[in-house]
């Protein structure tokens, strides 16, 4: 157990405890917490829908003769805010309106802003991605998508923080499971509808009895629907979900933004955190070539229809949704990192096999 002391400038000290080993008596029990589990999964699904646009849009653009890999690389930068959440976290934790709620103070306006961005994209998307396969306006696509991902990253911080108080202490370990179920499910809903339901070929082949022009969903219709979902969810949470009054918590002390950043810096300097940070940063180098964007774009370039590639990708996401449910009893306990240490080498080994498979399969298509 590690305890950090932070001076508030008035002689008082706030103690922050980082627990490395959990009490074995704190056995997870979801009785009385199921409604919060379902709420968290819903919020993570909304987050997945928010991230789905930077999954679906590159797939739609690939194959357009005016779009190069340079354009795709530039558009991929919209995902960067998700890597900078640690910088935003102290702001989200320190600034809030007590009467509204510590987490709702951020979640409600963020959802309204995301809804507004989707409305803006719905109004302009047919101009930015012409239906006649003309040259897309990558720059005008980039800015609203980037802003949405900043908001989604903020939403991620809020929900992850809310997990710590919305669930009972012995059930907090189920928070990552909710994330691993909800985010991929939201991503598959958003990206699948965006790519497949707007595709004339897919709709005529699988969803219509008689062929027709266009998909059963238009680009503007998709973004307007997403906007409606975010705004409606925000309103419902604001009205019906009561947040725990954090001042009633044991040893509660309101810290300033500077104090939060001091705590963050001290946590990052812990030897265990340094080792974990190095592991997480370096492992992604080994997995970079098998990220969904790379192999999807390679398959589309090799001549595989975008509809078929999206079906393959969606089936893989379904596996990502089911797997956390199966292994949740191992990841919700006191030694969750053990699963990570066991699975990472296995994942790296299969990653090598997967890259070789994609390389040769594109040669024979």
N, C-alpha and C positions, 0 to 999 in steps of 0.2 A: 504494500500500500504506500502511495506517495502523497504527501501533503504539501501544498504550496501556500505561502503566506503573502497576501497582497495588502499593502498599507493604503488606506483611503485618504491619507493626508491629514487626518484629524486624530491620530493616535489609535484609531481602531484598526483591527486587522480582520480581513475576510479569509477564511480558510477554504481552500478548494481541494477536495480529495479526489484522487484518481485511483479507482479501485482496479486492481489487476487480477484479483481472485475473488470470486463471488462466494457468498455463504452457501454451503451445500444444502442448507435447509430451505433456501428460497426456491422451491420447486415451482415451475410455471404452472398456472391453473387459470384457464380462460373463463371460468364461471364468473359472470358479472362483467366481463370485458368484451364479450362478443360484439356488442353494438359499436364499441370503439374500434375494434379490429376492422369491421365492415366499413366504418367511416374512413379509417386510414387507407384501406384498399381503394376506396372511391377517390380519395384525394390523390393517391399515387397514380390511379388511372388517368385522372385529369392531367397530371404532370406528363404522363406518357403521351397523351394526345398533343400536349404542347411541344414535345420533342419530335413528334411524328413528321412535322413539316420538313425538317432537315434530313429526314430519311427518305420521304417521298419525292420531294422536289428534285434532288439530283437524279433519281431514277427516271423521272419524267423528262428531264432535260437530256439525258444520255441518249445518243442516237441522232440527236439533232446535229446536222452538219455544221451549224454555226457555233456549237458548243465544244470547246476544247478541254483537255485535262487541266489546263491552267485555270480555266473558268471554274471547273469543279473543285480544284484545290483552293481557289479564293473563296468559293461559297462554303467550303468546309470550315472556314474560320468562324462561322456563326456558332460552332459548338464550344468555342473557347471559354465563354462565361462559366460553363459547368466545371472547368478546371480551376476557377478562381473563387469558388464558394468560400474557401477558408478566409479570404480577405473580407468578404461581405458579412460573414457570420457574427462578428462582434457588434456590428451596427444593428443587425436584426435583433440581437439579444438585448442590446442596451436601450434602444429607442422604441417606445410603445406607449399606447394610451391605456392607462390602468382600467378605466371604466369599460373600454371596449374589450380588452383582453390582450395578453401579451402576444399571442400568436395571431389572433383575429385582426389585430391592428395592422398587420402586414398582409395576411392572406386575403382579406376582402378587397383592399385597393389593388393588390397585384392581380387578382382575378378579373377585376373590372378593366384594368389596363390591358391585360391579355385579350379580353373580349373586344376591346376597342381596336387593338392591332389587327385582330382577325377581320373585323368589319372593314378596316382600311385595306387589307389585302384582298378581301372579297370584291371591293369596288374596283380595284386596279389590276387584279391578277390576269385578266384576259388581255390587257394591254402589255403586261410584262412577259407573259408567255403566249405569243400569238397562236391561234388555232391552226393557221396555215403553215406551221412549222417554220415561221420566219425567225429572225434573230431575236432571242430573248434578251431582255434588259437585266443583265446579271447584277449590276450595281443597285438598281431600284429594288430588286429582290433581296439583296444582301442586307440592307439597313433595317427594314422591318423584321426580318428573320432574326437578325442579331439582337434587336431590342427585345423580341419575344423570348429569346434564350436567356437574356439577362434576367427577365422577369421569372422565367421558369427556374433558373438557378436560385433566385431569391425564394421562390415557392418551395424548392427542395430543402433549403435551410430551415424554413418555417415548419414544414411538416416533420422533418427529422427531429427538430427540437421539441415539437409538440408531442412526439412519441414518448418522451421522457416523463411527461406529466399526465397525458391522457390515459395511459395504461397504468395498471398496478405495477409496483416496482419489480415484482417477480415475473411479470409478463413483458418487460421492456425488450427482452431478447427477441420477441416476435416482430418488432418494428422492421428490421431488415427483411424479414420474410414477407411482410406486407408490401415493402418496396419492390422486392424481386418478383412478386406476383402482379402488382398493380401497374408498375411502369411499363414492363413489356406488353401487358394486355392493352394498355392505352396506346402504346406505340403501334401495335398490330392493328388496332381499330382505325387509328388515324391514317397510317401510311397505306393500309390495304384499301380503305375507301378512297383515299386521294389518288392512288395509282390505278386500281382495278375498276372501281365503280365509275370513274370518269373515262375509262377506255371503251371505245366503241367495239373493238374486237372481242374483248372479254365479255361485255354485256350481251352481245349478239350470240356468243358461243355458249354461255352458261346461264344467263339470266332472262333471256327473251325467247318467246315462242316464234316471233317473226322479226327478222332483222330491221333495225332502224338506225338512223344517224345519231352519232354522239353517245355518250354514256348515260346511265340512269341518274347520275349526279353530275352537276356542273362544278367547275372550279369555284365560282362565287358561292354556289349553294353549300359546298363543303365548308368554306370559311365562315359563312354566316351561321351555319349550324354549330360549329365549334364555338363561335362567339356567344351564341345563345346558351350553350351548356355551361360555359365559364361564368357568365353573368347570373344564370339561374342558381348554380351551385353556391356562388358567393352570397346571394340573397338568402337562400335557405340556411346556410351556416350562420349568417349574421342574426337570423331570427330565432332559430331553434336550438343551436348548439351553445350551451353555457360553458364557459371556460373556467377552470379552477383558479381561484383567487390566490396568486402565488405568494402573497404576503403572509398567508396562513401556514406556509411550509416551514419546516424546522430550519433554524439558522438562516432564514432568508435575509439577504442584505442586497440592496440595490447598488450596483457598481456603475461607475462612469464608463464611457467608451474607452478612454485611455487605460483604465484598469483592466477592461476585458482584453485589450491588445497585449497588455503586460502578461496576463495569465496565458494567453495564446502563445506568446513567445516562450514562456517558461515551459509550457507543455511540449512545444516543438523541440526544445533543447533536451528533453528527457532521452536517455540512451535508447530506450525501447522504441520511442517515437522516431528517432533518427534511423534506426534499423528498418522499421516498418516503411518509412518514407522512401528510403533507398530501394527497398524491395518493390514497392508499388510503382516507383518511377521507372526502374530498369526492366521490370517484367513486361511492360507494355511495348518495349522495343521488340521483344520476341513475338508479340502478338499483332504487331502493326500490319504485317502483310496479309493477315487473315481477317481484318476488320470488314464488316459487311459492305462498306462503300467500295473497297478495293475489289473484292471478288465479284460483287454484283456488276460493277462497271465493266470488268473484264469479260464476264459472260455476255453482257449486252453487246459489247464490241465484237465478240466472237460470233454473233448472230442469233443468240437465244432471245426470243421475244421477251419484252419487259414484263408482260403478264405472267409468263411462266417463271421468270426469275423472282417476281414478287411472291408467287405461290410457294416457291422453295424457301424464301426468306421467312415467310409467315409461318411455315411449318417448323422452322428452327426456333422461332420465338415461342411457339406453343410448348416446345420442350423446355425453354427457359422458365415458363410459367409453372409447369408441372413439377420440375425438379425441386424448387424450394419447398413445395408442399411436402414432398417425400422426405426430404432431409431436414425439415424444420426442427425435429426433436434433437438433432445433433447441433444445429446452429443456434438454438435458443438457450443452451446450457452455459455453464461457466467457462468452458474451454472452446469458444467458437473459433479461435485462430488455428486450432489444430486441424480443422477441416481445410482451411486455406492452405496450410503448409503441406498437407497431403495431396491436395488436388492440383496445386499449381504446377508441379513437375509433370503430372499426367497430362494436364491441359497443354503444356508446352510441347510435349512429345507428339500429341495428336495434331497440334498446330503445324508441325513440320510435315506430317503426312498430308494434312489438308492442303497446304500450299503446293506441294508436289502434285497432288490430285488436280487442283484447279489449273496449274500450269499445263499439264498434259491434256486435260479434257478440252481446253480451248484450242489445242492443236488439231484435235480430231473432229471438232464440230464442223 
